[in-house]
């Protein structure tokens, strides 16, 4: 299976959230061979979309000749797109949002009704593609934090999607927190194996992964320098 990881963190490999993604991918590899390509979006030259819609009218060619052309080629060759990013102002970092905006060449100007909303018709058949969002945040719980990012991902990818959100994610970069982060990463690895084998993750396991690793008040006190 060909997996394209789009790492939206400016920290690249040192991203808190990449610890979660690496564990998930290790689980997928436990289930079988995977062809994994990681793109650190911060290393790419991707212009901001100008909204000219030239790409949607001329068969998918953007007016900008930058690294996004290679990224689109990688997307078209992939089976799974995995979006890895930390929560920035309740959404994805600017570099990754710019990349997402520049996927417009994959759509046409034509629209169709899907349920109670409209969406653009694709310029190719992407029905084989699956979409994974792994997002971490620095707050001690998930309440009223991830909802905007989750809603955007659900609208962009209405089907074949998996969403994993993890609070307290800076702990993954703290060696002294290994007593609680190692078991959580083991659960994420189990989830990756489940996903590779079945295309789904057990609801209870997903809820565990998305729960605080230490009591919320303790985490907040540590961040605030009170412990």
C-alpha positions, 0 to 999 in steps of 0.5 A: 500500500502506498502511503503519502504522509503530508507533515504540516508541522514546521518542526518537521521530524521533531513534531510532537504529532509525528511521534503519533504518526510514526507509531501509527505507521509502525502498526500498519507495517506490522500488518504488512509491507507499506510504501511510505513517503513523508513530505515535510510541507515546510520544506516545499515551495508552495505558492498561495492559491490565487482563486483564478480557477484556471486549473479547473478549466484547463484540465488541471494545470495550475498557473504556478510552477512550483513544488505543488506539481510534484506533490500532486503527482505523489497524491495521484500515485497514493492509496492513503493520504495521511495529514499529520499536523499540530493544531494551530488556532483550532486549524491546520498550520498555514503551510499545510492549508496552502497545500490543501488549497492547491489541490484545486486542480484535482477538481473541475468547475462542475458541481453535483449535489451530495446529500444536502450540500454541493461539491465539485466533481473530480477530474479523475477517479479518486474512489480508491483513496483513503484519508487519515488525519492525525492531529495533536494539540497542547491543551489538556483535553479535546473539548472545544479544541479539535472541532473546527479542524475535524469539520474541515477535514470531514467536508474536504473528505466526506468518505473513506476517512479516519480522524485521530486527535490527541490532546497533551501531545507536547508530552511525546517530546518529553523523555521524562513522560515516557511512563505515560506516553509509551503506553499511548504510542503502543495503543496507536501502533495497535490502531495502525495495525487494525486500520491496515488489516480492516480499514477501521479502528475499534471505537473504544481504542480510538476513544482511549487514544484521544483521552488525556494521558494524565489528569487535565489539572496536573497537565495544566499545572505542569505547563503553567510551571506549578509542578 
